[in-house]
Amino acid sequence: MIPEQAGPEPHGDPWPRGGPRARRVLALADDLSGAAETAAALRRPARIVLGPAATGPPAPGEALVVDLDTRQLDAAAAASAVREAVRGAGTGTVLMKKTDSLLRGNLAAETAAYAEGATALVIAPALPVAGRTVRDGVVHLHGTPLHATDAWRAEPRPAPTSVAAALGDMRTAPVPLAAVRGPGPELTERLRALALAGRRPVCDAETDADLDAIAAAALRLGPGVRLMGTGGLAAALGRLLDTGEEGDAVAGASPDAPVSGVPPTGTTPLDGASPDGPSPDGATPDRRSADGPSAGPGRTVTRPLLVVVGTAEPAVVAQIAQLVAVGARHTALSADLLAAPGACLPLTVDPGAVTVVSVDHTHGVRTGAARRVVAGLARTVAAAHAAADLVLTGGETARRVLDALSITHLRPVGQIHHGAVRSLASDGRTVVTRPGSYGDTGSLLLIARALRPDDPLPKTAPPVPGAEHRASVPPPPVSPVPQGEFL
């Protein structure tokens, strides 16, 4: 419980060390695709560290995003990783904990650890851009309560009936939509009163403007407050710090809007980042192929492009088909063979085109084998072509592949579509990370076009084979958020 005098006045700027744009931000995520999504949402120069590791505090004006890689850990180990990361935040740092929009992972244990030492913890797990809203403390997917959907079909237990239920024994309190949409100072005082009573407010939200209001009200509580939510709340925090308008929400701003006045051109640049700038360790990226022919006058030889699809989501079949239809080479590797101890399967990467590798789940994946499948896929990719640029779908897959390549840092430089984040790796290559079921049918083709704008890839998506037989069936709502993704 926080002392009465610890809270700042509801107006003014209680934070130390300069204005909002100079603030340090430390964000924690439990998987790599979530870390990249958060880094892009924060709208400022950012580093992604593949932790857990001792990273030190972020620099002034910087967002340091740590992938704690705790989604698959046991609860005690996950909580320990969160505590260690928070310990190195530094004075005056804005703290943000990224959570899964479907409330998966070690949510209760990590939240309890994250709350330790905070004067207030404000929780807002809505992601409106993907149809994830919170009303009466319950997460809804396109209007349906989470526990009434099949979104947890790959989880070993049923979906929680509310955010409070997902947080276990934590003492929470609902903040209804009417309060979120009321006057900002009144929302701040409500959050302050709940914190003083030892409660953790769980805020309803259905729009980005709701999240803007929550972020603004929370920051007025002062440096002891900590934020927890999805990429939607990270985007609200980014808009708030970008404009410096902490007293008022920046209503209606789009989480994918260009920053610093730069219009989107395939890849939306992030504030303070250039796609052609140095890699995180200061090296200039070498975009020439490591084993291809030398570039002649006026000719640039790019690295091979390898798309690694590490998810069993049905939607990726059509996404791969779009790439194959324009000439990409596709190899599907047996899940059973990948799961074998020390597996490293043959994989040929086309140096002059796009190569796609996926996991063949024809016979399903044995219970408990998913992590072994991903490990085998990562070894296979690392051995196939160490110099390729990469598109990695699925947070677990992305992390294991980068670990196999000894890549420890990413610097995000743009967002191709929501959640598809383009970064420069610590070895100079380009890496795009994307949660497994983000994006519509043309997602992978859109990413390939953004990375290879000079290649003869069509500007419109070709038809997917068999689509004519489904033309009379209304398509389901497009959802860019993982539903049951386990790779």
C-alpha atoms as one frame of an Amber mdcrd trajectory, in Angstrom:
protein
   0.000   0.000   0.000   1.363   3.439  -0.873   1.511   6.315   1.607  -0.927
   9.201   1.078   1.844  11.716   0.517   3.543   9.572  -2.163   1.057  10.467
  -4.886   1.616  13.620  -6.928  -0.946  16.263  -7.646  -3.215  15.292 -10.532
  -1.909  18.149 -12.674   1.579  19.022 -13.834   4.584  16.807 -14.573   5.832
  14.840 -11.546   8.473  12.931 -13.506  12.191  13.764 -13.203  14.816  14.330
 -15.880  13.247  16.450 -18.546  10.085  16.306 -20.576   8.152  13.292 -21.882
  10.268  12.721 -24.979  13.410  12.503 -22.851  11.948   9.823 -20.602  13.494
   6.404 -20.406  11.143   3.494 -21.107  11.763  -0.098 -20.049   9.305  -2.610
 -21.497   9.235  -6.314 -20.688   7.713  -9.036 -22.882   7.409 -12.790 -22.506
   8.149 -13.605 -26.158  10.048 -12.057 -29.045   7.200 -11.164 -31.390   5.497
  -9.365 -28.496   8.729  -7.527 -27.687   9.045  -6.342 -31.292   5.388  -5.289
 -31.419   5.913  -3.270 -28.238   9.105  -1.635 -29.504   7.329  -0.515 -32.680
   4.346   0.798 -30.728   6.464   3.002 -28.441   7.334   5.386 -31.300  10.870
   6.225 -30.218  14.431   4.945 -30.734  14.397   1.438 -29.329  16.582  -1.568
 -28.651  15.293  -5.112 -28.273  17.459  -7.277 -26.055  17.094 -11.028 -26.188
  17.232 -11.616 -22.441  16.958 -12.289 -19.680  20.258 -10.504 -19.261  21.805
  -7.658 -17.308  21.105  -4.784 -19.680  21.413  -1.658 -17.553  18.850   1.159
 -17.726  17.713   2.636 -21.034  19.291   5.869 -22.238  17.333   9.150 -22.002
  14.662   9.209 -24.692  15.163   5.520 -25.471  12.894   2.513 -25.172  14.677
  -0.627 -24.035  12.513  -3.687 -24.691  13.583  -6.988 -23.143  12.315 -10.327
 -24.409  12.393 -12.319 -21.190  11.477 -15.494 -23.122   9.290 -16.692 -20.242
   6.168 -17.876 -22.085   7.211 -21.527 -21.782   8.983 -21.361 -18.404   7.523
 -22.526 -15.115   5.858 -19.847 -13.009   8.666 -19.464 -10.474  11.358 -19.015
 -13.127   9.207 -16.541 -15.044   8.584 -14.448 -11.925  12.308 -14.436 -11.112
  13.148 -13.144 -14.594  10.664 -10.292 -14.217  12.058  -9.277 -10.814  15.616
  -9.221 -12.143  14.654  -7.102 -15.152  12.764  -4.539 -13.061  15.686  -4.255
 -10.649  17.823  -2.696 -13.397  15.252  -0.135 -14.546  16.922   2.937 -13.073
  15.347   5.956 -11.372  12.616   7.779 -13.273  12.154   5.054 -15.896   8.653
   4.482 -17.270   7.895   0.776 -16.822   5.654  -1.192 -19.187   4.873  -4.923
 -19.000   3.573  -6.353 -22.268   0.950  -9.069 -21.802  -0.655 -11.457 -24.239
  -4.002 -10.184 -25.520  -5.465 -13.647 -24.870  -4.134 -13.707 -21.276  -1.811
 -16.651 -21.967   1.535 -17.387 -20.373   2.584 -17.060 -16.735   0.333 -14.055
 -16.266  -0.432 -14.384 -12.545   3.133 -15.114 -11.450   4.729 -12.469 -13.669
   2.199  -9.808 -12.673   2.762 -10.472  -8.966   6.515 -10.130  -9.436   6.120
  -6.999 -11.575   3.900  -5.352  -8.950   6.492  -5.722  -6.179   7.745  -2.295
  -5.139   5.318  -0.353  -7.343   3.279   2.470  -5.843   0.549   1.589  -8.335
   0.017  -0.970 -11.084  -2.497  -0.070 -13.797  -3.697  -2.968 -15.966  -5.331
  -2.458 -19.380  -5.194  -5.608 -21.577  -7.355  -4.426 -24.501  -6.054  -4.439
 -28.088  -8.743  -2.627 -30.088  -6.898  -2.781 -33.420  -7.357  -6.567 -33.317
 -10.890  -6.631 -31.938  -9.714  -7.423 -28.381 -11.721  -5.330 -25.961 -12.347
  -5.408 -22.211 -15.777  -4.761 -20.762 -16.776  -5.449 -17.151 -13.319  -6.915
 -16.616 -13.786  -9.596 -19.303 -11.683  -9.855 -22.474 -13.837 -10.069 -25.606
 -12.770 -11.235 -29.070 -14.851  -9.393 -31.661 -17.605  -9.108 -29.078 -17.464
 -12.693 -27.750 -16.092 -13.360 -24.246 -12.677 -15.018 -24.417 -13.807 -18.088
 -22.468 -16.613 -18.668 -25.006 -14.182 -18.848 -27.980 -11.698 -21.521 -29.055
  -8.737 -19.146 -28.669  -7.220 -21.346 -25.971  -7.579 -24.549 -27.981  -3.834
 -25.222 -27.810  -3.600 -24.500 -24.077  -3.667 -27.251 -21.435  -6.418 -25.524
 -19.415  -9.598 -23.545 -20.090  -9.477 -19.828 -20.831 -10.014 -17.573 -17.777
 -13.465 -16.081 -17.359 -12.080 -12.610 -16.553  -8.846 -10.663 -16.241  -9.139
 -10.915 -12.449  -9.439 -14.709 -12.696  -6.313 -14.834 -14.871  -4.396 -12.896
 -12.199  -5.111 -15.464  -9.484  -4.820 -14.216  -5.903  -3.943 -10.618  -6.808
  -6.272  -8.047  -5.255  -7.754  -6.284  -8.265 -10.582  -3.785  -8.766 -12.545
  -3.056 -11.948 -12.477   0.368 -13.570 -15.593   0.518 -15.773 -15.779   2.140
 -19.173 -17.800   5.076 -17.826 -14.928   5.985 -15.502 -12.321   5.568 -18.252
 -14.290   7.961 -20.460 -14.907  10.504 -17.723 -12.736  13.543 -16.900  -9.027
  12.714 -16.832  -8.314  14.061 -13.327 -11.221  12.032 -11.942  -9.823   8.850
 -13.517  -6.422   9.605 -12.021  -7.966  10.057  -8.559  -9.877   6.793  -8.932
  -6.664   4.962  -9.804  -4.893   6.647  -6.870  -7.647   5.664  -4.419  -7.524
   2.037  -5.536  -3.741   1.971  -5.159  -3.997   3.429  -1.661  -6.475   0.671
  -0.819  -3.988  -1.980  -1.992  -5.926  -2.809  -5.159  -4.650  -3.200  -8.728
  -7.060  -1.468 -11.141  -8.154  -3.460 -14.204  -9.430  -0.963 -16.781 -12.119
  -1.545 -19.360 -11.291  -0.290 -22.863 -12.823  -0.654 -26.303 -10.971   1.974
 -28.362  -7.519   3.454 -28.715  -8.895   6.665 -27.191  -9.809   4.663 -24.064
  -6.233   3.401 -23.808  -4.899   6.935 -24.348  -7.015   8.127 -21.407  -5.800
   5.272 -19.184  -2.138   5.881 -20.010  -2.445   9.626 -19.369  -4.264   9.114
 -16.053  -1.753   6.496 -14.928   1.315   8.621 -15.663  -0.148  11.455 -13.601
   0.272   9.156 -10.578   4.020   9.753 -10.772   7.229   7.721 -11.168   6.102
   4.851  -8.908   3.341   3.745 -11.284   3.793   0.748 -13.579   1.741  -0.037
 -16.680   0.685  -3.478 -17.854  -1.173  -4.329 -21.043  -0.904  -5.340 -24.686
   0.689  -3.572 -27.624  -2.397  -1.333 -27.580  -1.382   0.182 -24.244   2.225
   0.439 -25.443   0.973   2.406 -28.465  -1.012   4.706 -26.173   2.099   5.278
 -24.050   4.109   5.977 -27.191   1.604   8.542 -28.448   1.519  10.187 -25.039
   5.283  10.524 -24.701   5.654  11.481 -28.352   3.307  14.472 -28.017   4.070
  15.350 -24.413   0.356  15.801 -23.747   0.180  13.904 -20.480  -2.821  15.798
 -19.261  -4.984  14.832 -22.214  -5.374  11.661 -24.243  -4.479  11.851 -27.910
  -7.897  10.636 -29.000  -8.365   8.657 -32.149  -4.701   8.164 -33.052  -3.980
   5.008 -34.985  -1.378   2.608 -33.550  -0.007   2.154 -37.068   0.125   5.854
 -37.893   3.462   7.097 -39.240   5.630   8.919 -36.769   7.514  12.190 -37.116
   5.484  13.049 -40.227   6.929  10.208 -42.318   4.275   8.631 -44.577   4.108
   4.838 -44.865   5.897   3.446 -47.939   5.863  -0.315 -47.500   7.621  -0.068
 -44.162   6.481   2.627 -41.752   9.699   4.039 -40.226   9.934   4.342 -36.465
  10.883   7.632 -34.828  14.625   8.165 -34.857  15.353   5.075 -36.966  16.447
   4.619 -40.559  16.096   1.282 -42.343  19.528   1.827 -43.847  21.217   2.924
 -40.624  23.764   1.041 -38.535  23.020  -2.193 -36.747  22.641  -2.216 -32.932
  26.369  -2.735 -32.413  27.204   0.224 -34.658  28.180  -1.813 -37.735  26.819
  -0.865 -41.136  24.639  -3.649 -42.540  26.188  -5.487 -45.485  23.304  -6.327
 -47.765  25.458  -8.246 -50.248  25.182 -12.001 -50.380  27.924 -13.743 -48.423
  28.439 -16.378 -51.118  26.812 -14.887 -54.206  28.453 -13.088 -57.125  30.017
  -9.689 -56.683  27.823  -6.758 -57.513  28.672  -5.176 -60.806  28.426  -1.452
 -61.603  24.957  -0.177 -60.753  23.894  -3.585 -59.425  23.240  -4.525 -55.820
  23.302  -8.158 -54.767  21.032  -8.692 -51.790  21.110 -11.421 -49.220  18.857
 -14.427 -49.688  15.436 -13.982 -48.085  14.278 -16.888 -45.921  10.719 -16.926
 -44.561  10.416 -19.244 -41.557   6.829 -20.211 -40.724   6.796 -21.801 -37.294
   3.117 -21.982 -36.498   0.316 -24.496 -36.965  -2.278 -21.772 -37.571  -4.470
 -22.701 -40.580  -4.305 -19.144 -41.982  -0.617 -19.463 -42.865  -1.367 -22.049
 -45.564  -2.961 -19.354 -47.726  -0.196 -16.889 -46.832   2.456 -19.332 -48.055
   0.407 -20.021 -51.191   0.578 -16.323 -52.090   4.374 -16.434 -52.037   4.596
 -19.708 -53.942   2.292 -18.263 -56.615   4.861 -15.544 -57.358   7.820 -17.893
 -57.508   8.917 -18.508 -53.929  10.406 -21.923 -53.179   8.609 -23.769 -50.365
   9.906 -26.623 -48.235   7.734 -28.266 -45.572   9.733 -30.208 -42.980   8.299
 -33.115 -41.019   7.364 -32.223 -37.448   8.336 -35.738 -36.329  11.810 -35.457
 -37.873  12.362 -31.972 -36.450  11.415 -33.199 -32.963  14.172 -35.834 -32.952
  17.096 -35.116 -30.569  19.676 -32.877 -32.256  17.688 -32.752 -35.501  19.123
 -30.601 -38.304  17.439 -31.357 -41.620  18.654 -30.528 -45.161  17.356 -27.177
 -46.394  18.342 -25.388 -49.593  18.017 -21.594 -49.638  17.626 -20.040 -53.080
  20.190 -17.196 -53.252  18.227 -15.291 -55.895  14.639 -15.561 -54.712  12.414
 -16.034 -51.693  12.588 -19.347 -49.815   9.836 -20.421 -47.436  10.293 -23.168
 -44.851   7.432 -24.422 -42.708   6.570 -27.328 -40.453   4.500 -30.154 -41.911
   1.808 -30.858 -39.310  -0.012 -33.409 -41.467   0.160 -36.002 -38.734  -0.151
 -33.487 -35.902   2.412 -32.725 -33.194   2.811 -35.109 -30.309   1.876 -33.690
 -26.917   4.888 -31.981 -25.384   6.878 -32.030 -28.641   6.265 -28.441 -29.781
   9.432 -27.010 -28.237  11.552 -29.820 -29.714  10.042 -29.123 -33.133  10.957
 -25.448 -32.865  14.490 -26.300 -31.692  14.972 -28.586 -34.695  13.608 -25.917
 -37.037  15.982 -23.333 -35.564  19.020 -25.596 -35.991  17.972 -26.324 -39.569
  17.579 -22.644 -40.448  20.860 -21.628 -38.808  22.764 -24.324 -40.691  21.104
 -23.628 -44.064  22.306 -20.090 -44.723  23.861 -18.042 -41.946  23.758 -14.808
 -44.001  20.103 -14.744 -45.079  17.675 -11.986 -44.209  14.850 -13.516 -42.189
  11.083 -13.324 -41.815  10.161 -15.196 -38.626   6.559 -15.993 -37.747   5.701
 -17.041 -34.199   7.401 -15.665 -31.089   8.875 -18.978 -29.966  10.190 -19.730
 -33.458  11.715 -16.257 -33.822  13.549 -16.472 -30.520  14.926 -19.974 -31.092
  16.172 -19.112 -34.605  17.949 -15.962 -33.415  19.426 -17.844 -30.461  20.780
 -20.475 -32.877  22.396 -17.652 -34.888  23.854 -16.034 -31.709  21.912 -12.813
 -32.336  21.430 -10.940 -29.055  20.055  -7.513 -30.048  17.590  -6.084 -32.548
  17.009  -2.458 -33.485  13.497  -1.950 -34.886  13.369   0.398 -37.865   9.817
   0.048 -39.163   6.511  -1.773 -39.162   5.281  -3.351 -42.412   1.833  -4.006
 -41.012   0.572  -4.200 -37.452   2.829  -6.629 -35.582   5.142  -7.291 -38.557
   8.196  -5.409 -37.296  11.321  -4.888 -39.370  14.577  -4.751 -37.414  18.318
  -4.742 -37.928  20.037  -7.538 -36.047  23.298  -7.302 -34.148  25.071  -9.040
 -37.077  23.701  -6.556 -39.666  21.000  -8.689 -41.293  17.370  -7.652 -41.629
  14.885  -9.557 -39.476  11.096  -9.283 -39.591   9.210 -10.786 -36.649   5.487
 -11.445 -36.717   3.173 -13.421 -34.416   2.000 -16.569 -36.148  -1.573 -15.638
 -36.998  -1.190 -11.885 -37.455  -2.121 -10.456 -40.809  -4.470 -11.439 -43.608
  -3.875 -13.747 -46.558  -1.421 -11.362 -48.226   0.703 -10.744 -45.131   3.830
 -12.681 -46.131   3.720 -11.364 -49.694   3.413  -7.810 -48.364   6.448  -8.383
 -46.130   8.482  -9.861 -49.002   7.624  -6.891 -51.230   8.693  -4.460 -48.505
  12.054  -6.221 -48.068  12.683  -6.749 -51.782  11.060  -3.740 -53.521  13.193
  -4.208 -56.658  12.218  -7.843 -57.186   9.446  -8.621 -59.685   6.812  -9.360
 -57.049   3.292  -8.324 -58.099   1.740  -5.311 -56.411  -1.498  -7.180 -55.837
  -1.891 -10.582 -54.265  -2.517 -13.462 -56.696  -5.486 -15.747 -56.119  -5.032
 -18.621 -53.708  -5.531 -22.032 -55.379  -8.989 -23.380 -54.575 -10.362 -19.975
 -53.612 -12.970 -20.137 -56.378 -14.670 -23.003 -54.545 -14.965 -20.880 -51.429
 -16.157 -17.678 -53.101 -19.739 -18.123 -51.912 -18.680 -18.553 -48.284 -18.347
 -15.284 -46.331 -14.802 -14.961 -44.966 -14.317 -14.947 -41.194 -13.242 -11.691
 -39.525  -9.524 -11.054 -40.017  -7.772 -11.279 -36.674  -4.102 -10.246 -36.497
  -3.662 -11.722 -33.004  -2.482 -15.277 -32.271  -5.300 -17.645 -31.394  -3.941
 -20.843 -29.920  -0.540 -20.363 -31.564   2.012 -22.538 -29.806   5.050 -22.195
 -32.039
